[in-house]
């Protein structure tokens, strides 16, 4: 059965079963709590609405990491900037980091208001072909804390997927919080019916980050979410003056590339640590546009090219399968 995790007991009823997490076969299974808590009571009536709403979006990509502080939001923002350099490509960012929504600041739209119409919530536009939706737009101030339990977070994620008027996007990038908790389970479940392209997993080179990123990749495999590849961020410090590279976080166990080999997933590349990236994020500007000749920009363009190739190949394979 495709919905039976690799480490499940022999008689596992499957994660999509009504008995998931409840039968005697589930006793002692490491996934029991997740299955028992995340399984909805009967078919979710909004699944068809979600599918209809997201069908016009050609490619849907999650940006994940089991570790916090590895640069997911920075990567997501610049991935969107890179795609949006083509005026004929429409791009959106959905920020589901409910407790730490940094995308509005990084994209230079902090303090903007979300408008509601008969067609749903209108995302905030960075430029004509680049839009953003984040809980950060719904807070009374940038210092306001979101103190929500799982069900309320899950409801907001569903609302963003169901009620935001994204239109016919070419790419929707979903920025996530660290971990493998409520937000991740919800978005994986909701996107399962929408031909999601998969997830890009972000790590830094040191083992303390790799420990948690391995768990994230395992999570993806358990819930049937394709892993597009691993990106090693902050792989080395590039001096803006002399361009000399220094290893700030030594890859004592092989870094992101070895992780990808061990977990049998693609390795997309390395991004250097450039202090100007952080400055651009604070100012809400595109590093790629400000420093087009930097080594970090060249590395980013190479990773974006691989991601585009994956998405186009995936789309072509899906079309061929559907036609047959």
Buried (B, 14 or more C-beta within 10 A) or exposed (E): EEBBBEEBBEEBBBBBBEBBBBBEBBEEBEBBEBBEEBBEEEEBEBBEBBBEBBEEBBBBBBBBBBBEEBBBBBBBBBBBBBBBBEEEBBBBBBBBBBEBBBBBBBBBBBEBEBEEEEEBBBBBEBEEBBBBBBBBBBBEEEEEEBEBEBEEBBEBBBBBBBBBBBEEBBBBBBBBBBBBBBBBBBBBBBBBBBBBBBBBBBBBBBBEBBBBBBBBBBBBBBBBBBBBBBBBBBBBBBEEEEEEBEEBBEBEEBBBBBBBEEBEBBBBBBBBBBEBBEEBBEEBBBBBEBBEEBBBBEBBEBBBEBBBEBBEEBBEEEEEEEEE
